[in-house]
Every structure is written in structure tokens, then in C-alpha cells.
Amino acid sequence: MDIGLDPGSRIGIWAPNRTEWTITQFATAKAGLILVNINPAYRLAELEYALNKVGCTALVTAAAFKTSDYLGMIRDLAPELDTATPGELQAVRLPDLRHVIQVGGGDVPGTWAFEDILVHGKAAGQAAVEALAPSLQFDDPINIQFTSGTTGSPKGATLTHHNILNNGFFVGRAQALGEDDRICIPVPLYHCFGMVMGNLASVTHGAAMVYPGEGFDPLATLEAVAAEKCTALYGVPTMFIAQLQHPDFANFDLSSLRTGIMAGSPCPVEVMKQVIDNMHMDDVTIAYGMTETSPVSTQTSVDDQVERRVSTIGRIQPHLEVKIIDGDRRIVAPGVTGELCTRGYSVMRGYWDEADRTAEAIDAGKWMHTGDLATMDGAGYFNIVGRIKDMVIRGGENLYLREIEEFLYRHPKIADVQIFGIPDERYGEELCAWIKLAEGEAALADEITGFCEGQVAHQKVPRYIRFVDEFPMTVTGKIQIFVMRDQMIEELGLKAAKTA
């Protein structure tokens, strides 16, 4: 406020997990600013697009992280920074940006140091914040998160106080969080998993936030849980697998763990069972949602039976609605697969300055169309069976990839598996499996196909099998299926089936 940022101004944050990230999250909310989360993995073109798309007036940035020279990239986009007075940047390629606030970079020309902003805040005083508060409203936009979607440029999902604060509260309630809990948060703060399910679940229930490092590292996470006696642990399935498979796993005392969340991508049943058995997380929950719904729509709870918690994504969160529809947008019967749609307080305001794309996602009835294929049983528990875009149609038959992956997880040598479709001239699509074996194991493709034969229908047996050491992933730990698919198409010299 003291450097001239007014309510409604957009302020970007481009940094890994650190305390300054969290301070900025709460400071922007109190000042009525819209926090714009920028992926720490972004490079020049992506950063330029994000800042200009929403008109960021200010940017809080780390100096560097791993191989990313953030300040160097900003200088590439805005060489005018070197001769600018802090707060008065005039850059040709970033016309809206005035303030660059850097963390940990020392004395950098044209920028504010984060510590300088803290001094300005003290000068403005608490009275200024209190005077502003009555003018801020619960449904004001407060956060923009970019989602890549399946095609086109990233969209800025615009979220309100009402969206994310309530969602954080109900996520915490499903875990029965309280003041004695300590949540280990290795997931990125720039994503809803970190800043909503982590930070806001914590503060709304009085729990502590523990960040094991700037980015995910399985060893650092195990060390943090043991040293800080964490009672809850968050992660996507690949993070839990990396910890369970770590050679030093058995050396850590994880007995303080009670609950936590596995989310972000489909959670394998076998991995959930290992988390309960080997990490003491008897009350672990599964959460499902998307950025556009703040993010969680369904979640298991500590009160659910174990079998429900390991094999479903739970029931609808309080004050929300879910329906499952067919291709004609008609509700299907329990047990029938269709698209999951969500309605309620959690649905975003829309994509920033993109009315057409907003209308494609949120229909006239205010339902958010997720693009996920799901089923609901008679007791109201949901399961995700795949993505509409990823469902493989082989010879006219719909194959749900999650079902096949779950079966392969039963193989004792398989630590992780991803199945996707690749073009086939005869059947239209064929199945391909990328498999990570457990530590010290070896296997041949014939062994995997033999495991499937007689157990699943022949069309569900992957035609192509590759053993890999790792999957291509985003910074949030989501598997990049398109990278794997493109690699296989090139490797095998495939081309799509001819269509009319």
C-alpha cells in the first residue's frame, strides 16, 4: 500500500516455497491486491505472457532457483530495469510492470529488496490496513492461477476470498485438523495444493505449516517430517512413491504422522495402502478438484472406512453440488460413467478477460465442466476413471485407463505406471504403458503382458510397454502424458488411422 499499489492491482509472485511467499499471500489479501501465481518453471515467453495477460503492476520474484536465473530473465525482458528507479520501471515488453520486488538478490538496480517493502509496511502502519478493510468484500477477486488446459495459451482462473478461504477450511475439517497439528507441505505454494489446501487449511484450524524445502525432495521431506514431528503430509502420488522408494526410508521415525492428503492426479490404491501401512497415515485422505474450483470438490474424511479412503475420491464437500452427465448433458444413473460437473461457492469468477473461454467451461446453470470422467456409487462416493480427452477408443470400445493402471499396480515389481493411447492404423488407438519398476527389480515386457492375460480383457492389455526410470512431470508433480505420447509416436514411426 505504501508504495502505491491500490486494491484490485495485480501483483505477480514468481518464486519457490519460502516464507516470503506466504507473507506475500496474506499481505496481498489484506491490501485488496490480486495475487498472480506464476509457475516457478516458467521461462521468458511464459513469464512475459502471464505478466501482460493480467496486467501485473508489481512482481515479487526470487533471485534464482535451481537452474533458473529469475533476475536474469527479467532483465532480458526488461533491460530498462538496470537504469530505473525502484517503482518507476517503464519497459517496452512489460508495459504495466512498475515494481520488481526481489527476494535474496542483494542490491539489484531498479528493484526493491523484499526487506525494503517490510520497512514501507511498518511506516504505513496497521491503521492503514484497518482503514482499508471495510471496503474489501468477500467475493472480490483475490487470486489468479494459470491453467494450461489442453489447447491454446494458459488461462487465468480468477478466484475470490470466498472461494479459497472456505475451501481451505473444509479441506482441513475433513482431516480433523486442530491446533496440535503440523502439516508438512512439500507441494508448490504457487499451486492451490500449497496455498489453499496447505496454508489456508492451516490458518483456519490453527495448525502449523512446515516447508521442507524450496522444491520437492523426497529425502528433505522425510527429514522434515521426522525432525518437526509432523502430523500431516501432503503430496501427489509420485511424491509419496519417491519417499516410499527412497533407500533411507526405513531410517526415519514417521510415527507422528496421522493424516494428510494425496491429490493432484489419480491416486493408486496400492500406493494409498502403503502410505497407511508404512507411513503411519491411518487417517490419510484423498482430495479431488481443479484450480477452477478452488480446488477441492470431493474428499474422503478421517471418518470414512479404510476401503473407502483408499479406493474412492470421497464424497462432495459441504455447500457444493456435483452431477455426472452423459454426452447430451443428461444426468446418468449411479455407477454409470460420465463427465463430473461442480457447482457452488468454489467455482471461479471466470478466466481473466476471456468471456468466451469462461462460457465454454461454466454453463448457464453455473456448472463447472471438469472434463473428468467419473462414477458415483449409491452411497455418494465418487471415482475418477479418466479424462474425456485421454479416454482411449480402441476399435470402437471405450477403455478407461485408470482401471488398467490399477490392475497393473498389483504386480509386485511395479512401483508406478502410466498408460496412454497412441495412434494405430487398424484400431484407431492402441495402449502404451510406461512402467517404473521397484528398486532392484527387473522385468521384460512379456512378463507384464502375461500378468494381464486371463485377468483383463485382451483389448485392455497394453500393446507397447516401456520401462523407464522417471516420467516427464510438471513442477506440481503431474505427469506430462503428451510428452510421453509424442516420444512414442516418434520412436515407433506411427501415424494416425485414416478417418472420413
C-alpha positions as CSV (number, residue, x, y, z in Angstrom):
1,M,0.0,0.0,0.0
2,D,2.8,2.4,0.9
3,I,4.5,2.1,-2.5
4,G,1.2,2.9,-4.3
5,L,-0.4,-0.4,-5.0
6,D,-4.2,0.0,-4.9
7,P,-6.9,-2.6,-4.3
8,G,-7.5,-4.6,-7.5
9,S,-4.0,-4.2,-8.7
10,R,-2.3,-7.4,-9.9
11,I,0.9,-8.5,-8.2
12,G,2.7,-11.5,-9.5
13,I,4.7,-13.9,-7.4
14,W,7.4,-16.0,-9.1
15,A,9.3,-18.0,-6.5
16,P,9.7,-21.4,-5.0
17,N,8.4,-22.3,-1.5
18,R,9.7,-19.9,1.1
19,T,8.5,-17.8,3.9
20,E,8.3,-14.7,1.8
21,W,5.8,-16.4,-0.5
22,T,3.4,-16.9,2.5
23,I,3.9,-13.4,3.8
24,T,3.0,-12.1,0.3
25,Q,-0.1,-14.3,0.1
26,F,-1.6,-12.8,3.3
27,A,-0.3,-9.3,2.7
28,T,-2.0,-9.1,-0.7
29,A,-5.2,-10.4,0.7
30,K,-5.2,-7.7,3.5
31,A,-4.4,-5.0,1.0
32,G,-7.0,-6.0,-1.6
33,L,-4.4,-6.8,-4.2
34,I,-4.9,-9.7,-6.6
35,L,-2.0,-12.2,-6.2
36,V,-1.0,-13.8,-9.5
37,N,0.7,-17.1,-9.1
38,I,3.4,-17.7,-11.7
39,N,4.9,-21.2,-12.2
40,P,8.5,-21.3,-10.9
41,A,9.3,-23.4,-14.0
42,Y,8.2,-20.7,-16.4
43,R,10.7,-19.2,-18.8
44,L,10.9,-16.0,-20.8
45,A,7.9,-16.3,-23.2
46,E,5.6,-17.8,-20.4
47,L,6.6,-15.1,-17.9
48,E,6.0,-12.3,-20.5
49,Y,2.6,-13.8,-21.4
50,A,1.5,-14.1,-17.8
51,L,2.5,-10.6,-16.6
52,N,1.0,-8.9,-19.7
53,K,-2.2,-11.1,-19.8
54,V,-3.4,-9.8,-16.4
55,G,-1.5,-6.5,-16.4
56,C,0.7,-7.1,-13.4
57,T,1.8,-3.8,-11.8
58,A,4.3,-5.5,-9.4
59,L,6.3,-8.7,-9.3
60,V,7.7,-10.4,-6.3
61,T,10.5,-12.7,-7.5
62,A,13.2,-15.0,-6.2
63,A,16.7,-14.1,-7.4
64,A,17.2,-17.7,-8.6
65,F,16.1,-21.3,-8.1
66,K,18.0,-24.4,-9.3
67,T,18.9,-23.6,-12.9
68,S,16.5,-20.7,-13.2
69,D,18.1,-17.2,-13.1
70,Y,14.9,-15.3,-12.4
71,L,16.5,-11.8,-12.2
72,G,18.5,-12.5,-15.4
73,M,15.3,-13.5,-17.2
74,I,13.5,-10.3,-16.0
75,R,16.5,-8.3,-17.2
76,D,16.2,-10.0,-20.6
77,L,12.5,-8.9,-20.9
78,A,13.0,-5.5,-19.3
79,P,16.6,-4.2,-19.8
80,E,15.3,-0.9,-18.7
81,L,15.4,-2.2,-15.2
82,D,19.1,-1.5,-14.9
83,T,18.6,2.2,-15.1
84,A,15.2,2.5,-13.5
85,T,14.3,3.9,-10.1
86,P,12.6,1.3,-7.9
87,G,8.8,1.6,-8.5
88,E,9.2,3.5,-11.8
89,L,10.0,0.9,-14.3
90,Q,9.0,1.7,-17.9
91,A,9.6,-1.4,-20.0
92,V,8.6,-1.8,-23.6
93,R,7.8,-5.5,-23.4
94,L,6.2,-5.3,-19.9
95,P,4.2,-2.1,-20.2
96,D,2.2,-2.5,-17.0
97,L,5.0,-3.5,-14.7
98,R,6.3,-0.8,-12.3
99,H,7.7,-2.6,-9.3
100,V,10.1,-5.6,-9.1
101,I,10.5,-6.8,-5.6
102,Q,13.2,-9.4,-5.3
103,V,14.0,-11.9,-2.6
104,G,17.6,-12.8,-1.8
105,G,19.3,-11.0,-4.6
106,G,21.1,-8.3,-2.7
107,D,21.4,-4.8,-4.1
108,V,19.9,-5.1,-7.6
109,P,19.4,-1.9,-9.7
110,G,15.8,-0.9,-10.3
111,T,14.4,-3.3,-7.8
112,W,13.1,-3.2,-4.3
113,A,14.5,-5.7,-1.9
114,F,11.8,-7.6,0.0
115,E,13.1,-6.2,3.2
116,D,12.6,-2.7,1.9
117,I,8.9,-3.4,1.4
118,L,8.6,-4.6,5.0
119,V,10.1,-1.3,6.1
120,H,7.5,0.5,4.0
121,G,4.7,-1.6,5.6
122,K,5.8,-0.6,9.0
123,A,5.9,3.0,8.0
124,A,2.3,2.8,6.7
125,G,1.2,1.2,9.9
126,Q,-1.5,-1.2,10.9
127,A,-4.1,1.7,11.0
128,A,-3.9,1.9,7.2
129,V,-4.8,-1.8,6.8
130,E,-7.7,-1.4,9.3
131,A,-9.0,1.7,7.5
132,L,-9.0,-0.2,4.1
133,A,-10.7,-3.4,5.5
134,P,-14.3,-2.2,5.3
135,S,-14.1,-1.5,1.6
136,L,-12.9,-5.0,0.8
137,Q,-15.6,-7.6,0.1
138,F,-15.6,-11.4,0.5
139,D,-16.3,-12.0,-3.2
140,D,-13.6,-9.7,-4.6
141,P,-11.1,-11.4,-6.9
142,I,-8.0,-12.1,-4.8
143,N,-6.0,-14.7,-6.7
144,I,-5.2,-15.6,-10.4
145,Q,-3.8,-19.0,-11.2
146,F,-2.9,-20.0,-14.7
147,T,-4.1,-23.3,-16.0
148,S,-2.8,-24.7,-19.3
149,G,-5.8,-26.7,-20.3
150,T,-5.5,-29.0,-23.3
151,T,-5.1,-26.4,-26.1
152,G,-4.2,-22.8,-26.6
153,S,-2.5,-20.3,-24.3
154,P,-2.8,-20.5,-20.4
155,K,-6.0,-19.2,-18.9
156,G,-6.0,-17.1,-15.7
157,A,-8.5,-18.7,-13.3
158,T,-9.7,-15.9,-11.1
159,L,-10.6,-16.8,-7.5
160,T,-12.1,-14.9,-4.6
161,H,-11.6,-14.7,-0.8
162,H,-14.9,-16.7,-0.6
163,N,-13.6,-19.3,-3.0
164,I,-10.3,-20.2,-1.4
165,L,-10.8,-19.4,2.3
166,N,-13.8,-21.6,2.6
167,N,-12.2,-24.4,0.6
168,G,-9.2,-24.3,2.8
169,F,-11.4,-24.6,5.8
170,F,-13.4,-27.6,4.6
171,V,-10.3,-29.4,3.4
172,G,-8.8,-29.0,6.9
173,R,-12.0,-30.1,8.5
174,A,-12.1,-33.4,6.5
175,Q,-8.6,-34.2,8.1
176,A,-9.9,-33.2,11.6
177,L,-7.1,-30.6,11.8
178,G,-6.6,-28.7,15.1
179,E,-4.0,-26.6,16.9
180,D,-1.8,-29.6,17.7
181,D,-1.3,-30.5,14.0
182,R,1.7,-29.7,12.0
183,I,1.4,-30.0,8.2
184,C,4.4,-30.9,6.1
185,I,3.9,-29.1,2.8
186,P,6.3,-30.2,0.0
187,V,3.9,-29.3,-2.7
188,P,4.3,-25.9,-4.5
189,L,2.8,-22.9,-2.9
190,Y,2.1,-21.4,-6.4
191,H,-0.5,-24.1,-6.9
192,C,-3.8,-24.4,-5.0
193,F,-2.5,-27.6,-3.2
194,G,0.1,-25.5,-1.4
195,M,-1.5,-22.1,-0.9
196,V,-5.1,-23.2,-0.2
197,M,-5.1,-26.8,1.0
198,G,-1.9,-26.1,2.8
199,N,-1.7,-22.5,4.0
200,L,-5.4,-21.8,4.3
201,A,-6.3,-25.1,5.8
202,S,-3.6,-24.5,8.4
203,V,-4.6,-21.0,9.5
204,T,-8.3,-21.7,9.6
205,H,-7.7,-24.6,12.0
206,G,-4.7,-23.2,14.0
207,A,-2.3,-25.8,12.6
208,A,1.4,-25.2,11.8
209,M,2.9,-25.0,8.3
210,V,6.2,-26.8,7.7
211,Y,8.0,-26.3,4.4
212,P,10.7,-29.0,3.9
213,G,12.5,-27.0,1.2
214,E,12.1,-24.7,-1.8
215,G,11.2,-27.6,-4.1
216,F,10.2,-31.2,-3.6
217,D,13.0,-33.6,-2.5
218,P,12.0,-36.9,-1.0
219,L,14.9,-37.0,1.5
220,A,14.3,-33.5,2.7
221,T,10.6,-34.2,3.1
222,L,11.3,-37.3,5.2
223,E,13.8,-35.4,7.3
224,A,11.3,-32.6,7.9
225,V,8.5,-34.9,9.0
226,A,10.8,-36.7,11.4
227,A,12.5,-33.6,12.8
228,E,9.4,-31.5,13.2
229,K,7.1,-34.4,14.3
230,C,4.6,-33.5,11.6
231,T,1.2,-35.0,12.0
232,A,0.1,-34.5,8.4
233,L,1.8,-34.8,5.0
234,Y,0.7,-33.6,1.6
235,G,1.7,-34.8,-1.9
236,V,0.8,-36.0,-5.3
237,P,1.1,-39.8,-5.8
238,T,4.6,-39.5,-7.4
239,M,5.9,-37.7,-4.3
240,F,4.7,-40.4,-2.0
241,I,6.1,-43.1,-4.2
242,A,9.5,-41.3,-4.2
243,Q,9.5,-41.3,-0.4
244,L,8.4,-44.9,-0.1
245,Q,11.1,-46.0,-2.6
246,H,13.9,-43.9,-1.0
247,P,16.8,-46.1,0.1
248,D,16.9,-44.4,3.5
249,F,13.1,-44.6,4.1
250,A,13.3,-47.1,6.9
251,N,15.7,-44.9,8.9
252,F,13.1,-42.2,9.6
253,D,10.7,-42.2,12.5
254,L,7.4,-41.2,10.9
255,S,5.2,-42.3,13.8
256,S,4.0,-38.7,14.4
257,L,2.1,-38.8,11.1
258,R,-1.7,-39.2,11.4
259,T,-3.4,-37.7,8.3
260,G,-2.6,-35.8,5.2
261,I,-3.7,-35.5,1.6
262,M,-2.9,-37.4,-1.6
263,A,-4.2,-35.5,-4.6
264,G,-3.3,-33.8,-7.9
265,S,-3.6,-36.8,-10.1
266,P,-5.3,-40.2,-9.7
267,C,-4.2,-41.9,-6.5
268,P,-3.3,-45.6,-7.0
269,V,-5.0,-47.9,-4.4
270,E,-1.8,-49.8,-3.8
271,V,0.2,-46.6,-3.0
272,M,-2.5,-45.5,-0.6
273,K,-2.3,-48.8,1.2
274,Q,1.5,-48.4,1.5
275,V,1.1,-44.9,2.9
276,I,-1.2,-46.2,5.6
277,D,0.8,-49.3,6.4
278,N,4.4,-47.8,6.1
279,M,4.0,-44.1,6.9
280,H,1.5,-44.4,9.8
281,M,-1.0,-42.2,8.0
282,D,-4.1,-44.1,9.1
283,D,-6.3,-41.0,8.5
284,V,-4.9,-40.0,5.1
285,T,-7.4,-38.5,2.8
286,I,-7.8,-38.3,-1.0
287,A,-8.9,-35.0,-2.4
288,Y,-10.2,-34.3,-5.9
289,G,-10.7,-31.0,-7.7
290,M,-9.2,-28.5,-10.1
291,T,-7.8,-25.0,-10.0
292,E,-11.1,-23.5,-11.3
293,T,-12.9,-24.9,-8.2
294,S,-10.5,-23.5,-5.6
295,P,-9.6,-26.5,-5.8
296,V,-11.4,-29.3,-3.9
297,S,-14.8,-30.6,-4.8
298,T,-14.8,-34.1,-3.2
299,Q,-12.7,-35.6,-0.4
300,T,-12.5,-38.6,1.8
301,S,-12.6,-37.9,5.5
302,V,-11.0,-39.5,8.6
303,D,-14.4,-41.0,9.5
304,D,-14.6,-43.0,6.2
305,Q,-13.9,-46.7,6.3
306,V,-10.4,-47.5,5.1
307,E,-11.6,-49.2,2.0
308,R,-13.5,-46.1,1.0
309,R,-10.4,-43.9,1.7
310,V,-8.1,-46.0,-0.5
311,S,-10.4,-46.7,-3.4
312,T,-12.5,-43.5,-3.9
313,I,-12.1,-39.8,-4.0
314,G,-14.7,-39.4,-1.3
315,R,-18.0,-37.5,-1.2
316,I,-19.0,-34.0,-2.1
317,Q,-17.6,-31.2,0.1
318,P,-20.1,-29.2,2.2
319,H,-22.0,-26.5,0.4
320,L,-21.1,-27.8,-3.0
321,E,-23.0,-29.8,-5.7
322,V,-21.8,-32.5,-8.1
323,K,-23.5,-34.1,-11.0
324,I,-22.3,-36.7,-13.6
325,I,-23.6,-36.3,-17.1
326,D,-23.5,-38.0,-20.5
327,G,-22.7,-36.5,-23.8
328,D,-26.1,-35.0,-24.1
329,R,-25.6,-33.3,-20.7
330,R,-28.2,-35.5,-19.0
331,I,-27.6,-36.9,-15.5
332,V,-26.6,-40.6,-15.5
333,A,-27.6,-43.3,-13.1
334,P,-25.3,-44.3,-10.2
335,G,-22.5,-46.5,-11.4
336,V,-22.6,-45.1,-14.9
337,T,-19.5,-43.2,-16.3
338,G,-19.9,-39.6,-17.3
339,E,-18.4,-36.1,-17.0
340,L,-18.2,-34.7,-13.5
341,C,-19.5,-31.2,-13.0
342,T,-19.3,-29.0,-9.9
343,R,-21.5,-26.1,-8.8
344,G,-21.3,-23.9,-5.7
345,Y,-19.2,-21.3,-3.8
346,S,-15.9,-22.8,-5.0
347,V,-16.4,-22.2,-8.7
348,M,-14.1,-19.4,-10.0
349,R,-15.3,-16.0,-11.1
350,G,-14.0,-16.9,-14.6
351,Y,-10.9,-16.8,-16.8
352,W,-9.4,-13.3,-16.6
353,D,-10.5,-11.2,-19.5
354,E,-11.7,-14.3,-21.5
355,A,-15.5,-14.4,-21.5
356,D,-15.7,-16.9,-24.4
357,R,-13.4,-19.5,-22.7
358,T,-15.3,-18.9,-19.4
359,A,-18.6,-19.7,-21.1
360,E,-17.1,-22.9,-22.5
361,A,-16.2,-24.1,-19.0
362,I,-19.1,-22.8,-16.9
363,D,-22.6,-23.3,-18.4
364,A,-25.7,-21.3,-18.0
365,G,-26.7,-23.3,-14.9
366,K,-23.4,-22.3,-13.2
367,W,-21.9,-25.8,-13.5
368,M,-18.2,-26.1,-14.0
369,H,-17.4,-28.8,-16.5
370,T,-14.3,-30.6,-15.4
371,G,-13.5,-32.8,-18.4
372,D,-13.0,-35.7,-16.0
373,L,-14.8,-39.0,-16.4
374,A,-16.3,-40.2,-13.1
375,T,-18.7,-42.6,-11.5
376,M,-20.8,-42.3,-8.3
377,D,-22.0,-45.2,-6.2
378,G,-25.2,-45.4,-4.3
379,A,-23.7,-44.1,-1.1
380,G,-22.4,-40.9,-2.8
381,Y,-18.7,-41.9,-3.2
382,F,-17.0,-40.8,-6.4
383,N,-14.3,-42.3,-8.5
384,I,-12.4,-40.8,-11.4
385,V,-11.9,-43.2,-14.3
386,G,-10.1,-40.9,-16.6
387,R,-10.1,-37.7,-18.7
388,I,-12.5,-37.2,-21.6
389,K,-9.6,-36.3,-23.8
390,D,-7.5,-39.2,-22.6
391,M,-10.1,-41.9,-22.8
392,V,-8.8,-44.4,-25.4
393,I,-11.2,-45.6,-28.0
394,R,-9.8,-48.8,-29.4
395,G,-11.7,-50.4,-32.3
396,G,-14.9,-48.6,-31.1
397,E,-14.5,-49.7,-27.5
398,N,-14.0,-47.1,-24.7
399,L,-11.1,-48.1,-22.5
400,Y,-10.7,-46.3,-19.1
401,L,-7.0,-46.0,-18.4
402,R,-7.3,-45.7,-14.6
403,E,-8.9,-49.2,-14.4
404,I,-6.0,-50.7,-16.3
405,E,-3.4,-48.9,-14.2
406,E,-5.0,-50.0,-11.0
407,F,-4.7,-53.6,-12.2
408,L,-1.1,-53.3,-13.1
409,Y,-0.3,-51.8,-9.7
410,R,-1.0,-55.3,-8.3
411,H,2.2,-56.6,-9.9
412,P,4.8,-56.9,-7.2
413,K,7.6,-55.5,-9.3
414,I,5.7,-52.3,-10.5
415,A,6.3,-49.1,-8.5
416,D,4.5,-46.8,-10.8
417,V,2.7,-47.0,-14.2
418,Q,1.2,-44.6,-16.7
419,I,-1.0,-45.7,-19.6
420,F,-1.9,-43.6,-22.6
421,G,-3.2,-44.1,-26.1
422,I,-1.1,-43.8,-29.3
423,P,-2.3,-43.9,-32.9
424,D,-2.9,-47.2,-34.7
425,E,-3.9,-47.5,-38.3
426,R,-6.1,-50.6,-37.7
427,Y,-7.8,-49.8,-34.3
428,G,-7.6,-46.0,-34.2
429,E,-5.7,-46.2,-30.9
430,E,-3.6,-48.7,-29.0
431,L,-2.5,-48.8,-25.4
432,C,1.0,-47.9,-24.3
433,A,2.3,-48.4,-20.8
434,W,5.4,-46.7,-19.2
435,I,6.4,-48.6,-16.2
436,K,8.8,-47.7,-13.3
437,L,9.9,-50.9,-11.5
438,A,10.5,-51.1,-7.8
439,E,14.1,-50.7,-6.5
440,G,16.3,-53.6,-7.6
441,E,13.7,-55.3,-9.8
442,A,14.0,-56.3,-13.4
443,A,11.3,-57.4,-15.8
444,L,10.5,-58.0,-19.5
445,A,7.5,-56.8,-21.4
446,D,6.3,-60.4,-21.8
447,E,6.1,-60.8,-18.1
448,I,3.8,-57.8,-17.9
449,T,1.5,-58.9,-20.7
450,G,1.5,-62.4,-19.2
451,F,0.4,-61.0,-15.9
452,C,-2.6,-59.4,-17.7
453,E,-3.7,-62.3,-19.8
454,G,-6.7,-64.1,-18.4
455,Q,-7.2,-61.4,-15.8
456,V,-8.4,-58.5,-18.0
457,A,-10.0,-58.3,-21.4
458,H,-7.5,-58.7,-24.3
459,Q,-8.1,-55.1,-25.5
460,K,-7.0,-53.8,-22.2
461,V,-3.6,-55.4,-22.4
462,P,-1.0,-52.7,-23.4
463,R,0.4,-53.4,-26.8
464,Y,3.5,-51.3,-26.2
465,I,5.5,-51.4,-22.9
466,R,8.5,-49.3,-21.9
467,F,10.4,-49.5,-18.7
468,V,11.6,-46.1,-17.6
469,D,13.4,-44.5,-14.6
470,E,11.2,-41.5,-14.5
471,F,8.2,-39.8,-16.1
472,P,8.2,-36.3,-17.5
473,M,6.5,-34.1,-15.0
474,T,5.4,-30.6,-14.4
475,V,6.6,-28.7,-11.3
476,T,3.4,-29.7,-9.5
477,G,4.2,-33.4,-10.0
478,K,1.7,-34.0,-12.7
479,I,2.7,-36.5,-15.4
480,Q,3.0,-34.9,-18.9
481,I,1.3,-37.6,-20.9
482,F,1.6,-35.6,-24.1
483,V,5.4,-35.7,-23.9
484,M,5.3,-39.5,-23.5
485,R,2.9,-39.9,-26.3
486,D,4.9,-37.7,-28.7
487,Q,8.1,-39.6,-27.8
488,M,6.5,-43.0,-28.6
489,I,4.9,-41.8,-31.8
490,E,8.3,-40.6,-33.0
491,E,10.2,-43.7,-31.7
492,L,7.7,-46.1,-33.4
493,G,7.1,-44.0,-36.5
494,L,3.4,-44.2,-36.0
495,K,0.7,-42.3,-37.8
496,A,-3.0,-41.9,-37.0
497,A,-5.7,-44.1,-38.6
498,K,-7.3,-42.6,-41.6
499,T,-10.7,-41.1,-40.8
500,A,-13.6,-39.8,-43.0
